[in-house]
Amino acid sequence: QAHLVESGGGLVQPGGSLTLSCAASENILSFSVIHWYRQAPGEQRRVVAFITREDITNYMVSVKGRFTISRDNAKNTVYLQMNSLKPEDTAVYYCNGRREPNVYWGQGTQVTVSL
């Protein structure tokens, strides 16, 4: 049973930056794809970005140019670098790893963008 653990959330002012980490308990490349999701209060969980084993990446439209997803294979960790943060980025951020036929979720980390 693989485990994913997010960290790096916190309170940041608008325009600020945070880097989230998603650490896997096993070889990160055993997952075909790692997604970052976020869920704001009263809203559905939505995909923010993903990175595949082959290093293909993609982003939701509202974060393109501001967020960057990357992976450190030696540390079995996927990162989400978030710049120029806006209040609407406030949410609980989750990482999700797919290793067929299973999908694994982390516990989430809170990001709050506010003055």
Contact map, one row per residue, 1 for C-alpha under 8 A:
1110000000000000000000000000000000000000000000000000000000000000000000000000000000000000000000000000000000000000000
1111000000000000000000011100000000000000000000000000000000000000000000000000000000000000000000000000000100000000000
1111100000000000000000011100000000000000000000000000000000000000000000000000000000000000000000000000000111000000000
0111110000000000000001111000000000000000000000000000000000000000000000000000000000000000000000111000000111100000000
0011111000000000000011110000000000000000000000000000000000000000000000000000000000000000000000100000000001110000000
0001111100000000000111100000000000000000000000000000000000000000000000000000000000000000000001100000000001111000000
0000111110000000000111000000000000000000000000000000000000000000000000000000000000000000000000000000000000011000000
0000011111000000011110000000000000000000000000000000000000000000000000000000000000000000000000000000000000001000000
0000001111100000011100000000000000000000000000000000000000000000000000000000000000000000000000000000000000001111000
0000000111110000010000000000000000000000000000000000000000000000000000000000000000000000000000000000000000001111000
0000000011111000000000000000000000000000000000000000000000000000000000000000000000000000000000000000000000000011110
0000000001111101110000000000000000000000000000000000000000000000000000000000000000000000000000000000000000000011111
0000000000111111000000000000000000000000000000000000000000000000000000000000000000001000000000000000000000000000111
0000000000011111000000000000000000000000000000000000000000000000000000000000000000011110000000000000000000000000111
0000000000001111100000000000000000000000000000000000000000000000000000000000000000111100000000000000000000000000000
0000000000011111110000000000000000000000000000000000000000000000000000000000000000111000000000000000000000000000000
0000000000010011111000000000000000000000000000000000000000000000000000000000000011111000000000000000000000000000000
0000000111010001111100000000000000000000000000000000000000000000000000000000000011100000000000000000000000000000000
0000000110000000111110000000000000000000000000000000000000000000000000000000001111000000000000000000000000000000000
0000011110000000011111000000000000000000000000000000000000000000000000000000001111000000000000000000000000000000000
0000111100000000001111100000000000000000000000000000000000000000000000000000111100000000000000000000000000000000000
0001111000000000000111110000000000000000000000000000000000000000000000000000111000000000000000100000000001000000000
0001110000000000000011111000000000000000000000000000000000000000000000000011110000000000000000000000000000000000000
0111100000000000000001111111000000000000000000000000000000000000000000000001100000000000000000000000000000000000000
0111000000000000000000111110000000000000000000000000000000000000000000000001000000000000000000000000000000000000000
0110000000000000000000011111010000000000000000000000000000000000000000000001000000000000000000000000000000000000000
0000000000000000000000011111111000000000000000000000000000000000000000001001000000000000000000000000000000000000000
0000000000000000000000010111111000000000000000000000000000000000000000001001100000000000000000000000000000000000000
0000000000000000000000000011111100000000000000000000100000000000000000001001000000000000000000000000000000000000000
0000000000000000000000000111111100000000000000000000000000000000000000000000000000000000000000000010000000000000000
0000000000000000000000000011111111000000000000000000100000000000000000000000000000000000000000001110000000000000000
0000000000000000000000000000111111000000000000000001100000000000000000000000000000000000000000001111000000000000000
0000000000000000000000000000001111100000000000000111100000000000000000000000000000000000000000001110000000000000000
0000000000000000000000000000001111110000000000000111000000000000000000000000010000000000000000111100000000000000000
0000000000000000000000000000000011111000000000111110000000000000000000000000000000000000000000111000000000000000000
0000000000000000000000000000000001111100000000111100000000000000000000000000000100000000000011110000000000000000000
0000000000000000000000000000000000111110000011111000000000000000000000000000000000000000000011110000000000000000000
0000000000000000000000000000000000011111000011110000000000000000000000000000000000000000001111000000000000000000000
0000000000000000000000000000000000001111101111000000000000000000000000000000000000000000001110000000000000000000000
0000000000000000000000000000000000000111111110000000000000000000000000000000000000000000011100000000000000000000000
0000000000000000000000000000000000000011111000000000000000000000000000000000000000000000001000000000000000000000000
0000000000000000000000000000000000000001111100000000000000000000000000000000000000000000000000000000000000000000000
0000000000000000000000000000000000000011111110000000000000000000000000000000000000000000000000000000000000000000000
0000000000000000000000000000000000000011011111000000000000000000000000000000000000000000000000000000000000000000000
0000000000000000000000000000000000001111001111100000000000000000000000000000000000000000000000000000000000000000000
0000000000000000000000000000000000001110000111110000000000000000000000000000000000000000000000000000000000000000000
0000000000000000000000000000000000111100000011111100000000110000000000000000000000000000000000000000000000000000000
0000000000000000000000000000000000111100000001111100000000110010000000000000000000000000000000000000000000000000000
0000000000000000000000000000000000111000000000111110000011110000000010000000000000000000000000000000000000000000000
0000000000000000000000000000000011110000000000111111000111100000000010000000000000000000000000000000000000000000000
0000000000000000000000000000000011100000000000001111111111000000000011100000000000000000000000000000000000000000000
0000000000000000000000000000000111000000000000000111111110000000000000000000000000000000000000000000000000000000000
0000000000000000000000000000101110000000000000000011111100000000000000000000000000000000000000000000000000000000000
0000000000000000000000000000000000000000000000000011111100000000000000000000000000000000000000000000000000000000000
0000000000000000000000000000000000000000000000000011111110000000000000000000000000000000000000000000000000000000000
0000000000000000000000000000000000000000000000000111111111000000000000000000000000000000000000000000000000000000000
0000000000000000000000000000000000000000000000001111001111100000000010000000000000000000000000000000000000000000000
0000000000000000000000000000000000000000000000001110000111110000000000000000000000000000000000000000000000000000000
0000000000000000000000000000000000000000000000111100000011111011001000000000000000000000000000000000000000000000000
0000000000000000000000000000000000000000000000111000000001111111000000000000000000000000000000000000000000000000000
0000000000000000000000000000000000000000000000000000000000111111000000000000000000000000000000000000000000000000000
0000000000000000000000000000000000000000000000000000000000011111000000000000000000000000000000000000000000000000000
0000000000000000000000000000000000000000000000010000000000111111111000000000000000000000000000000000000000000000000
0000000000000000000000000000000000000000000000000000000000111111111000000000000000000000000000000000000000000000000
0000000000000000000000000000000000000000000000000000000000000011111100000000000000000000000000000000000000000000000
0000000000000000000000000000000000000000000000000000000000000011111100000000000001111000000000000000000000000000000
0000000000000000000000000000000000000000000000000000000000100011111110000000000111100000000000000000000000000000000
0000000000000000000000000000000000000000000000000000000000000000111111000000001111000000000000000000000000000000000
0000000000000000000000000000000000000000000000001110000010000000001111100000011110000000000000000000000000000000000
0000000000000000000000000000000000000000000000000010000000000000000111110000011100000000000000000000000000000000000
0000000000000000000000000000000000000000000000000010000000000000000011111001111000000000000000000000000000000000000
0000000000000000000000000000000000000000000000000000000000000000000001111111110000000000000000000000000000000000000
0000000000000000000000000011100000000000000000000000000000000000000000111111100000000000000000000000000000000000000
0000000000000000000000000000000000000000000000000000000000000000000000011111100000000000000000000000000000000000000
0000000000000000000000100000000000000000000000000000000000000000000000011111100000000000000000000000000000000000000
0000000000000000000000111111100000000000000000000000000000000000000000111111110000000000000000000000000000000000000
0000000000000000000011110001000000000000000000000000000000000000000000111111111000000000000000000000000000000000000
0000000000000000000011100000000001000000000000000000000000000000000011110001111100000000000000000000000000000000000
0000000000000000001111000000000000000000000000000000000000000000000111100000111110000000000000000000000000000000000
0000000000000000001110000000000000010000000000000000000000000000001111000000011111000000000000000000000000000000000
0000000000000000111100000000000000000000000000000000000000000000001110000000001111100000000000000000000000000000000
0000000000000000111100000000000000000000000000000000000000000000011100000000000111111000000000000000000000000000000
0000000000000011110000000000000000000000000000000000000000000000011000000000000011111000000000000000000000000000000
0000000000000111100000000000000000000000000000000000000000000000010000000000000001111100000000000000000000000000000
0000000000001111100000000000000000000000000000000000000000000000010000000000000001111110100000000000000000000000100
0000000000000110000000000000000000000000000000000000000000000000000000000000000000011111110000000000000000000000100
0000000000000100000000000000000000000000000000000000000000000000000000000000000000001111110000000000000000000001110
0000000000000000000000000000000000000000000000000000000000000000000000000000000000000111110000000000000000000000100
0000000000000000000000000000000000000000000000000000000000000000000000000000000000001111111000000000000000000011100
0000000000000000000000000000000000000001000000000000000000000000000000000000000000000111111100000000000000000111100
0000000000000000000000000000000000000111100000000000000000000000000000000000000000000000111110000000000000000111000
0000000000000000000000000000000000000111000000000000000000000000000000000000000000000000011111000000000000011110000
0000000000000000000000000000000000011110000000000000000000000000000000000000000000000000001111100000000000011110000
0000010000000000000000000000000000011100000000000000000000000000000000000000000000000000000111110000000011111000000
0001110000000000000001000000000001111000000000000000000000000000000000000000000000000000000011111000000011010000000
0001000000000000000000000000000001111000000000000000000000000000000000000000000000000000000001111100001111000000000
0001000000000000000000000000001111100000000000000000000000000000000000000000000000000000000000111110001110000000000
0000000000000000000000000000001111000000000000000000000000000000000000000000000000000000000000011111111100000000000
0000000000000000000000000000011110000000000000000000000000000000000000000000000000000000000000001111111100000000000
0000000000000000000000000000000100000000000000000000000000000000000000000000000000000000000000000111111000000000000
0000000000000000000000000000000000000000000000000000000000000000000000000000000000000000000000000111111000000000000
0000000000000000000000000000000000000000000000000000000000000000000000000000000000000000000000000111111100000000000
0000000000000000000000000000000000000000000000000000000000000000000000000000000000000000000000011111111110000000000
0111000000000000000000000000000000000000000000000000000000000000000000000000000000000000000000011110011111000000000
0011000000000000000000000000000000000000000000000000000000000000000000000000000000000000000001111000001111100000000
0011110000000000000001000000000000000000000000000000000000000000000000000000000000000000000001110000000111110000000
0001110000000000000000000000000000000000000000000000000000000000000000000000000000000000000001000000000011111000000
0000111000000000000000000000000000000000000000000000000000000000000000000000000000000000000111100000000001111100000
0000011111000000000000000000000000000000000000000000000000000000000000000000000000000000000111000000000000111110000
0000000011000000000000000000000000000000000000000000000000000000000000000000000000000000011110000000000000011111000
0000000011110000000000000000000000000000000000000000000000000000000000000000000000000000111110000000000000001111100
0000000011110000000000000000000000000000000000000000000000000000000000000000000000000010111000000000000000000111110
0000000000111100000000000000000000000000000000000000000000000000000000000000000000001111110000000000000000000011111
0000000000111100000000000000000000000000000000000000000000000000000000000000000000000010000000000000000000000001111
0000000000011100000000000000000000000000000000000000000000000000000000000000000000000000000000000000000000000000111
